[in-house]
């Protein structure tokens, strides 16, 4: 090969490599900032030091789903759902009257808040309203049309009940409320927005709740539930990935 040819070949190779790198960077940048996401992402740090990662979304974009792996194993935006044990979903998780993991009325299907009546976030599509209802089974949920709602079980946050929320958490048996654990939550506000929230900081239930009150839809009335926490506290967003301890989940809240 003549020297001039070598120079042209080297220049062409370098140009091709730069072009390839530019394409990769555009794909990465575009996946984060150009492609539309059906949610608004927020990261904030409360005065008590707790960092919250949140996705704000309309209720029509939410679907409760069964899972059998860590959230990072799915090509979906969302967070973890309610409590589980081994293969069994222990918190209500229904779309309409259809539990995510089995038949209505079956153990571990997502039809029951097992063992205790617990706070359950309900979206009533016909009424256009949210509520937190303390129930033991999906059959107790009050909605206009049993085919047009979803309900996610957890434990009531009592965001509007400063004097009674701690007693509520005890009554509904939130695991380890006074220990520093990873935490997640599901909150609605008075504008009709849903918030899917996870913190990567180990904190008490009180600290997490205080951060939610301060940073999520500040100065707007809101209510919500604690979801499963610790290693189950996982988030998939274009902007961040929170893995908890990468454990397999049994139920997730997906943004469709």
Secondary structure, 3 states (H helix, E strand, C coil): CCHHHHHHHHHHHHHHHHHHHHHHHHHHHHHHHCCCCCCEEEEEECCCCCEEEEEEEEHHHEEEEECCCCHHHCCCEEEECCCEECCEECCCEEECCEECCCCCCCCCECCECCCCCEEEEEEECCCCEEEEEEECEHHHCCCCCCCCEEEEECEECCCCCCCCHHHHHHHCCCCCCCCCEEEEEEEEECCCEEEEEEEEEEECHHHHHHHHHHHCCCCCCEEEEECCCHHHCCEECCCCEECCCCCCCCEEEEEC
